[in-house]
């Protein structure tokens, strides 16, 4: 049930694929922290995310906070409609600066 992948694409760029949900959020958090300790993210591509829930949204906030604490910022691209809608309902879309897939 842990259908999720977090991977480095290039310097400062990462991608997420699969389900960004309660069942996968902790696994992705652990995987991402190990990578972020080596290199601060500047962009995370979410276009490979097939589903997301509030835990997935909380993970995005965690990633943003982690980058901020280390003096950086992270930009999310390719955000699926489901996560964008959830962020809007939660009034977090402006905080996260989500760019939806086209």
Backbone torsions as a table, in degrees:
resi	resn	phi	psi	omega
1	UNK	NA	-4.6	-179.6
2	UNK	-93.6	62.9	-178.2
3	UNK	-82.9	78.3	179.3
4	UNK	-154.8	145.9	178.1
5	UNK	-135.6	139.2	174.0
6	UNK	-125.0	122.9	-176.4
7	UNK	-143.2	155.4	177.0
8	UNK	-82.9	130.8	178.4
9	UNK	-96.4	-48.1	177.8
10	UNK	-162.7	-175.3	-177.3
11	UNK	-53.2	114.9	178.0
12	UNK	77.2	-2.4	-178.1
13	UNK	-114.6	131.3	-178.8
14	UNK	-130.2	162.3	176.1
15	UNK	-136.1	151.7	177.2
16	UNK	-122.6	136.3	175.7
17	UNK	-136.4	155.4	-179.3
18	UNK	93.9	-151.8	-175.2
19	UNK	-91.2	126.3	177.0
20	UNK	-105.6	75.9	-171.6
21	UNK	-134.0	176.7	-178.3
22	UNK	-50.2	-42.7	-176.2
23	UNK	-69.4	-18.7	-176.7
24	UNK	-115.5	-13.9	-172.6
25	UNK	-58.9	-44.5	-177.8
26	UNK	-67.4	-38.0	177.1
27	UNK	-62.2	-44.1	179.9
28	UNK	-67.4	-36.1	178.3
29	UNK	-62.4	-46.7	179.1
30	UNK	-62.0	-47.4	-179.2
31	UNK	-62.4	-41.0	-177.5
32	UNK	-71.3	-40.2	-179.0
33	UNK	-60.8	-39.1	178.5
34	UNK	-61.9	-41.9	178.6
35	UNK	-71.5	-40.9	-177.7
36	UNK	-67.0	-25.4	176.3
37	UNK	-65.4	-30.0	-179.6
38	UNK	-86.5	-34.4	-174.4
39	UNK	-154.1	127.1	-179.4
40	UNK	-73.7	133.0	-180.0
41	UNK	-75.2	147.6	170.7
42	UNK	-117.2	-24.5	-179.7
43	UNK	-145.7	136.2	174.7
44	UNK	-125.6	118.6	-179.5
45	UNK	-88.0	119.6	-178.4
46	UNK	-104.0	10.3	-175.5
47	UNK	-64.8	-18.5	178.0
48	UNK	-89.7	1.3	-179.9
49	UNK	-75.7	125.8	-177.3
50	UNK	-94.0	-23.7	175.2
51	UNK	-160.0	156.1	-179.0
52	UNK	-151.6	154.7	177.9
53	UNK	-139.0	-167.0	-176.8
54	UNK	-63.0	-31.8	176.6
55	UNK	-66.3	-37.6	175.9
56	UNK	-64.4	-41.4	177.2
57	UNK	-64.3	-41.4	177.2
58	UNK	-62.2	-34.9	178.3
59	UNK	-65.5	-40.0	176.6
60	UNK	-60.3	-41.8	178.0
61	UNK	-64.0	-40.3	177.9
62	UNK	-61.7	-44.8	178.7
63	UNK	-62.1	-42.2	178.6
64	UNK	-62.4	-44.0	178.8
65	UNK	-64.6	-40.2	179.0
66	UNK	-62.0	-45.2	179.0
67	UNK	-63.6	-43.4	-178.8
68	UNK	-61.8	-42.3	179.7
69	UNK	-62.0	-27.1	-179.2
70	UNK	-96.9	10.6	175.5
71	UNK	86.4	15.7	-179.8
72	UNK	-121.9	-169.1	174.8
73	UNK	-145.6	158.0	179.9
74	UNK	-126.3	141.1	-179.1
75	UNK	-116.5	128.7	179.4
76	UNK	-97.9	131.6	178.2
77	UNK	-126.2	158.2	177.7
78	UNK	64.5	32.4	-176.1
79	UNK	-68.1	126.3	178.9
80	UNK	-64.0	151.4	-177.9
81	UNK	-56.0	-37.7	-178.2
82	UNK	-61.6	-44.8	178.8
83	UNK	-71.6	-37.1	177.8
84	UNK	-62.7	-44.5	179.0
85	UNK	-62.8	-42.5	178.7
86	UNK	-63.7	-40.4	178.2
87	UNK	-64.8	-39.4	178.9
88	UNK	-66.1	-43.7	178.5
89	UNK	-61.0	-37.6	-178.8
90	UNK	-85.0	-0.9	-177.2
91	UNK	58.7	38.5	178.3
92	UNK	-112.1	-1.5	-176.7
93	UNK	-62.5	-37.4	178.2
94	UNK	-74.3	-36.3	179.3
95	UNK	-63.9	-43.7	-176.7
96	UNK	-83.7	-15.6	-177.6
97	UNK	50.9	56.2	-178.2
98	UNK	-77.9	135.5	173.4
99	UNK	-112.4	114.2	-179.4
100	UNK	-73.1	161.4	176.1
101	UNK	-70.0	149.3	-179.7
102	UNK	-98.0	NA	NA
